[in-house]
Amino acid sequence: MVEKLRLTLACWSYDRTIALYDGTVKPEGLELNYLPLWPQETFYRMLKYKEFDIAELSFGAYIASFFEDKPFVAIPVFPSRSFRHNSIYVNVNSGIREPQDLIGRRVGVPEYRQTAAVWIKGILSDMYGVKPESVTYYSGPLEDPSRRRKFFTVLAETDVLPKYKEIKVVKISDGKNLSDMLVNGEIDALYSALVPSSFKTFPDKVTRLFKNYRELEIEYYKKTKIFPIMHVIVIRRDVYEENRWIAKSIYKAFEESKNVAFEKFTIATGTLHYSLPWLFDHYEETVKIMGEDYWPYGLKKNYYTIETFIRYMYEQGIIPTLVKPEELFAKEVTDT
């Protein structure tokens, strides 16, 4: 019996990856040690120590690493995606009522180059004329670790390339956190993938910029056909170079695992597999808006979305030049 190559995969246990986690789907030629780690922990450990053979990674962090020492090779599998109109929070007393009111204001971002923040800045620029350089960014911890679970963060030494002097990023003082600063009026707004605790504890002081964010996100998708990519699957470069066949094997396994999850919406409809009372109604409505393959993997189906994100990173001073989407992925899976 041929021995399989044993590799460690760190990835959150999403519905679309659970079949890989529980062994229902087995990648060809591989035996996976699947670690279902919280994404922020995976990012921290992979970026800082390169601990895993394969890992879920922030899409923005991966693209930034491509211009540094290229420690990873990506495959076009996107385990996390999210619309981002819902991720802009404002101080109620700031006077910010519409996107244009952000111009000239103080805006918090856990990291300037955080993937969610890149999407938000890009969408605000393209759709509402709020250019990246039109606000001052305050970068630092979202929460006080003594009050809430510790968040793993890898802050870039330089958030903005030196030539982009018009973009202002200020590191907040030690001991400060963005959630409290928003309540106290030390910043006017906050771009955050995670809901800040102050949004729940101080509803009279913190609110979303877009109250009708779902309506706007649907409108955004219909206009652009973009479902923003948050995370990507990467292989440590040394592992990939030693066994380049694994890129296709891993891609196929993730695709199959996703199909297993989606069958629960279309075939196994006799019971609710997820704890949502109107699960099937929500699925049917989503398909009407976005089509049946609304969570696509592969390069071709995501080309424009990836191209747009690369442009945003370039316009925001995070990467020095534009690259073609196909340059970011293992050659063995660019034809999927």
Buried (B, 14 or more C-beta within 10 A) or exposed (E): EEEEBEBBBBBBBBBBBBBBBEEEBBBEEBEBEBBBBEBBBBBBBBBEEBBBBBBBBBBBBBBBBBBEEEBBBBBBBBBBBBBBBBBBBBBBEBEBEEBEBBBEBBBBBBBBBBBBBBBBBBBBBBBEEBBBBBBBBBBBBBBEEEEBEEBBBBBBEEBBBEEBEEBEBEEBEEEBBBBBBBBEEBBBBBBBBBBBBBBEEBEEBBBBBBEEBEEBBBEBBEEBEBBBBBBBBBBBBEBBEEBBEBBBBBBBBBBBBBEBBBEBBEEEEEEEEEEEEEBBEEBEEBBEEBEEEBBBBBBEEBBEBBBBBBBBBBBBBBBEEEBEBBEBBBEBBBEB
